[in-house]
Amino acid sequence: MPGEKPGSAKSWTNVPTRVKKFIYSIVAIVVALTVLLTKFDELVDTWNNLWAKLFPPGLDYVEFVIDSSTAMDGEFDDGQNKWISLVSAVRTSLPLFDPKHTAVRTYGGACLDPTSTRMVADFGNSSTEAIEQKVAEVVVQGEEAPLYKALAETINDLRKQERFSKTDPSLTNRIIVISGGAACDYNEMSFRQLKERMLELGIRLEFSLIGMKAEGLALQQLSNLAKELDTRLYAVDRSQELLNAVEAKQPVDAFTKAKEYYESEQDSRALPLLDMYENKPEAMVMSGNIHANMNNPNRDEAKAVALYRRAGTAGNGEAWFQLGNIYSEKALQDSARVYWEKAVDLGFDRAKDRLKELTAAK
């Protein structure tokens, strides 16, 4: 009617019902959204808790692969028996893992015997005590250690688990290898094929290789395997070092152990570990020093020179210093001077004394 205000009640009553319903719907949606936004965090927490109960998160699978050959009868540097120390380390570390997702496989016996690797405690254990009991019942036997066969079976063990899938990249399967001696079935091509098979299957694996007072062939094999699998190697000589490596609690890394062997003149044990760090100048120099040592029955001067050149080019002053010493021993003083000067330029002061001696001798 003329003179009626647009916002009056009579004006609203004239609004068609269909329009009113639309407006009511919009208001309801706005109110609902306001409530949802206000309570959003609470709703998310509630949903996450419900989802976690319906679909509990997966857990990593861990399989211990332990040497049970007679190589485990020896002793550590601290006088502890290797096998007893291994059983103790496994027992102590078990509470760190879910028993249902933990398994133990042993290897030891005739290399061609299909029973020389055995699943001692399979996945699905009810408690850590159940695994401890099964490990305690293992008897050390067999002079040979079929490591490759054990690892091949370990891959199959993990593939059987329902959780194992290419579609879950957030979780990792762990294999903890504890070796006491040389593998009877070691073959670089075999391990390379094993790695290729893992990649083809989409297997996500995290290896830890532990060598118990390993030396000679055993240490060389583990060093090569670590490089092939691009994984860590821990050389342990004491029972506490073993436990630290198994639990991954500040374990002594291979380079630190190599330096320990080098400084105590255990050259045959230092070299395999140093070879793992072929691009580390300090490791090259130590390897070069071992190969250049006059008292080394396997002295290889050509290899030493090559290592010194690589390390020197990478900026290591000691490498040029040692290379100068080699040329000086051959009475090639002009060449020696060149390398000692390079060493001085890189801050290796011991080369200054050699240069002074060279100048005084003229």
Number of C-alpha atoms within 10 A of each C-alpha: 6 4 5 9 10 9 8 9 9 12 12 11 10 8 10 9 10 8 10 13 11 11 12 11 12 12 12 12 12 12 12 12 13 12 11 13 12 11 11 13 11 12 13 11 11 11 12 12 13 12 12 10 10 9 9 10 10 12 15 17 23 24 25 22 25 26 32 29 25 19 23 24 14 15 19 17 13 10 11 14 16 23 24 14 20 24 15 17 20 20 18 15 15 18 12 9 14 19 22 17 21 22 24 23 23 25 29 29 22 18 20 12 10 11 12 22 27 16 19 16 21 18 21 13 16 12 14 19 14 12 23 18 12 13 20 12 9 12 12 18 19 16 16 23 31 25 27 20 20 22 19 16 16 20 18 10 16 22 14 10 13 7 16 20 14 11 9 11 11 9 18 16 18 18 22 18 22 23 28 26 27 23 22 19 15 18 12 14 10 14 18 14 11 17 16 13 14 15 12 9 11 14 19 18 19 15 19 20 22 24 26 30 22 22 20 13 15 20 27 20 20 27 25 18 21 19 14 14 16 13 14 18 26 28 29 24 20 19 23 14 20 28 21 17 25 24 16 12 10 9 18 18 15 21 21 15 19 25 20 14 17 20 12 10 12 15 19 17 22 26 25 23 29 25 19 22 15 15 14 16 23 21 23 26 27 24 25 27 22 24 23 21 15 12 9 12 8 11 16 15 17 12 14 24 23 14 25 29 22 19 24 25 14 14 16 23 27 27 32 30 27 25 27 28 21 19 17 17 10 11 11 13 17 12 16 25 21 15 25 28 20 23 26 19 14 15 14 18 15 14 25 17 12 19 18 10 11 15 10 8 7 5
